Amino acid sequence: MTQANKLQGAPLVVVELDAGLVVTAWNELAARVFAVASADAVGRSVVDLLPVDGGAETWRARLTDAGGLYVWSIDRDGAALQF
């Protein structure tokens, strides 16, 4: 069982990616927050689903710098918080 499976019902967005930046897990809260059903997200590139400046290079850098685990949150005013 993957970490994402353990966190499926957690009160936080969980998105799990493979080495190619393809979504392998997308929990219920991710579906609500990003308005994309899990069935539509799994198997797609995170670069397409959650675009960031710099595309795939930025995603890879974030994950590499964070040791493979990138955690962020948005406060009630919509400002991004990185841990």
Helices and strands as residue ranges (DSSP letters): H 3-6, E 15-17, E 23-26, H 28-34, H 38-41, H 46-49, H 55-65, E 72-74, E 80-82
